[in-house]
Amino acid sequence: MNQQKSIKLIECPRDAMQGIHDFIDTDLKAAYINLLLQVGFDTIDFGSFVSPKAIPQLRDTAEVLSKLDLSSTSSKLLAIVANLRGVEAAVQHPEIDQLGFPFSISETFQMRNTNATIAASLDTVKQMLELCSKHDKTAVVYLSMGFGNPYGDPWNEDIVMHWASTLANMGVKILSLSDTIGVSSPERIKKILPGIIQGFNQVEVGVHLHSTPETRIEKIQAAYDNGCFRFDSALKGFGGCPMAADDLTGNLATEDLIWFLESKGKTLGLNMEKWKAALQLSSQIFFS
């Protein structure tokens, strides 16, 4: 189903770092991201323009950006934004290629994550699309709680499809189904993903799955088998959303994703020496 499209790997050091309590030195962040930029990922989700009170770890995103060496990388840079103020700040940086916005189909989580209602967030997406067009950026919208939510809000496959359709009709070109709290299963992925991929041919559909180590491979397998070619992941599976559960459910581990895709005969074209160097440096940032 997905053999005609190239696999796109989105490495997410931003997601890996954002929940760490102790502040990571700006130079260390930049050194780590600079190594990842040389590996050959399609995109690096490197930072976010959000309130420093909400995510204090990422208050230095603009400074980190100024220290990145983009002279010998083909990777695109993606920054997360949570409101119009963040959008307006991010589009001023020519180095940034993509802006990502977490749009939740759970009213409770949208308020918890961005302090805005779904209706207000939809308006932010509209304005983000306009500003991205003006500044030659691409908008990436994460359909947060795309596989379920724990907050008691209405959730079913029809609701997911409704919001996917709404966003596609607004002009969103990249839509990433986000399993913010790790509740997806192979069965649920199989039910939801194909309809969205097949229903919106003009939209690039990806997954941003969170998972425990025990269920990573089965989730990757389900997404791959059902037509996904855009995968978010983070080295060693670090990270999670600090606005969600108290116990963070980590990202898909990039090394698991690489292993799985190579086992399927996919040629990823990654510089594994730079990847090993990033793995080594990661021990100074992350503590298992």
DRENVO-574767 format. One line per 3 residues: their letters; for each residue x, y, z of C-alpha. Coordinates in steps of 0.25 Angstrom, whole numbers. Each point is the difference from the previous one (the first is absolute). Layout:
N
A = X/Y/Z  ... .
***
This chain:
288
MNQ = 0/0/0  11/10/3  11/-5/-9 .
QKS = -2/11/-10  4/11/10  13/3/7 .
IKL = 1/-2/15  1/13/7  6/0/14 .
IEC = -2/11/10  10/0/11  -6/8/12 .
PRD = 11/5/10  -10/10/4  -10/-10/5 .
AMQ = 11/-8/7  5/12/8  -12/8/3 .
GIH = -4/-8/13  13/0/6  0/8/13 .
DFI = 15/4/1  3/10/-11  9/-5/-11 .
DTD = 11/10/-4  -2/7/-13  13/-4/-6 .
LKA = -2/-14/3  -14/0/-6  6/6/-13 .
AYI = 11/-10/0  -10/-11/1  -9/5/-11 .
NLL = 12/3/-9  4/-14/0  -15/-4/-3 .
LQV = 0/9/-12  12/-8/-6  -7/-13/1 .
GFD = -10/2/-12  -13/1/7  -11/6/-9 .
TID = -3/10/11  5/4/14  -11/4/10 .
FGS = 10/9/7  -7/10/10  -13/8/3 .
FVS = -4/14/1  -10/-2/12  -1/7/13 .
PKA = 13/-2/8  -9/-2/12  -7/-12/-6 .
IPQ = 12/-6/-6  13/6/7  9/-10/-6 .
LRD = -2/6/-14  1/15/4  13/0/-8 .
TAE = -5/-5/-13  4/13/-8  14/0/6 .
VLS = 1/-15/-3  -4/3/-15  11/10/-1 .
KLD = 10/-10/3  -5/-11/-10  9/-3/-12 .
LSS = -9/-1/-12  11/1/-10  1/-15/-3 .
TSS = -13/-6/4  -12/-3/-9  -9/-2/12 .
KLL = -12/10/2  -2/7/14  -13/0/7 .
AIV = -4/8/11  -13/-2/9  -9/12/3 .
ANL = -12/0/9  -7/14/-3  1/11/-10 .
RGV = 11/7/8  9/-12/-2  -4/-1/-15 .
EAA = 4/15/-2  13/-2/7  4/-13/-7 .
VQH = -3/5/-14  10/11/2  11/-10/-1 .
PEI = 4/-4/-14  7/-12/4  -13/-7/5 .
DQL = -7/-8/-11  -12/-5/7  -9/4/12 .
GFP = -7/-10/8  -13/2/7  -7/-10/10 .
FSI = -15/0/-3  -7/-9/10  -14/-6/-3 .
SET = -1/-1/15  -5/14/6  6/-3/13 .
FQM = 14/-3/-5  0/12/-10  -3/9/12 .
RNT = 11/-8/8  10/1/-11  -2/14/-6 .
NAT = -10/7/10  -10/1/-12  -12/-6/-4 .
IAA = -2/-9/-13  -7/12/-7  11/10/4 .
SLD = 11/-10/-5  -7/-2/-13  1/15/-2 .
TVK = 15/-1/4  2/-10/-11  -7/9/-10 .
QML = 9/11/3  12/-9/1  -3/-5/-14 .
ELC = -1/15/-5  13/4/6  8/-13/-5 .
SKH = -5/3/-14  5/14/2  14/-4/5 .
DKT = 2/-12/-8  -2/-10/11  -8/-13/1 .
AVV = -10/-3/11  0/-13/6  -12/-3/9 .
YLS = 0/-11/10  -14/-6/2  2/-2/15 .
MGF = -7/-11/8  -2/-6/-14  -1/-14/6 .
GNP = -8/3/12  0/8/13  -1/-2/15 .
YGD = -8/12/3  -14/-4/-2  -2/8/-13 .
PWN = -8/-6/-11  10/-8/-9  -3/-9/-12 .
EDI = 5/-3/-14  -10/9/-6  5/12/9 .
VMH = 14/-3/-5  -4/0/-14  -9/13/2 .
WAS = 12/8/5  10/-6/-10  -10/4/-11 .
TLA = -2/14/6  15/2/0  3/-5/-14 .
NMG = -11/9/-5  7/12/6  12/-3/-7 .
VKI = 9/-8/9  10/-8/-8  6/-8/11 .
LSL = -8/-7/10  6/-8/11  -9/-9/8 .
SDT = 5/1/14  -1/-10/12  3/10/11 .
IGV = -1/-10/11  3/-14/-6  -14/-5/-1 .
SSP = 1/-5/-15  0/-14/-3  2/-8/-13 .
ERI = -15/-2/-1  -3/15/1  11/4/-9 .
KKI = -5/-9/-11  -14/5/2  3/15/0 .
LPG = 13/2/-9  -5/-6/-14  -12/8/-1 .
IIQ = 7/13/3  12/-3/-10  -10/-5/-11 .
GFN = -10/11/3  9/12/-2  10/-3/-11 .
QVE = 5/15/0  4/-1/15  13/-7/5 .
VGV = -4/-9/11  10/-4/11  -1/-5/14 .
HLH = 6/5/13  -2/-12/9  4/-1/15 .
STP = 3/-14/5  6/-8/11  12/-8/-5 .
ETR = -8/-13/0  -10/5/-10  8/8/-10 .
IEK = 3/-10/-11  -15/-4/-1  -4/14/-1 .
IQA = 10/3/-11  -4/-13/-7  -15/4/0 .
AYD = 3/14/-5  10/-5/-11  -10/-11/-4 .
NGC = -11/10/-1  7/10/-10  8/10/9 .
FRF = 13/5/-5  2/12/10  5/-4/14 .
DSA = 3/8/12  10/-6/9  11/4/10 .
LKG = 13/-7/4  -1/-11/10  -15/4/1 .
FGG = 2/12/9  -10/10/3  -15/2/1 .
CPM = -10/11/2  1/7/14  -14/5/-2 .
AAD = -6/-14/0  2/-11/10  9/1/12 .
DLT = 8/-12/-4  5/3/-14  -2/-10/-11 .
GNL = 12/1/-9  1/2/-15  3/-11/-10 .
ATE = 14/-3/1  8/4/-13  9/-12/1 .
DLI = -12/-10/0  -6/8/-12  13/-1/-7 .
WFL = 1/-15/3  -14/-3/-5  0/8/-13 .
ESK = 14/-6/-4  -6/-14/3  -11/4/-10 .
GKT = 11/3/-10  -1/15/0  12/8/-3 .
LGL = 1/11/10  13/7/-4  4/3/14 .
NME = 14/4/5  1/-10/11  13/5/5 .
KWK = -6/13/3  -12/-7/6  10/-8/9 .
AAL = 6/13/4  -14/6/3  -3/-13/9 .
QLS = 13/2/7  -2/15/3  -15/-3/4 .
SQI = 6/-6/13  3/14/5  -14/5/-2 .
FFS = -9/-12/3  1/-8/12  -7/-14/0 .
***
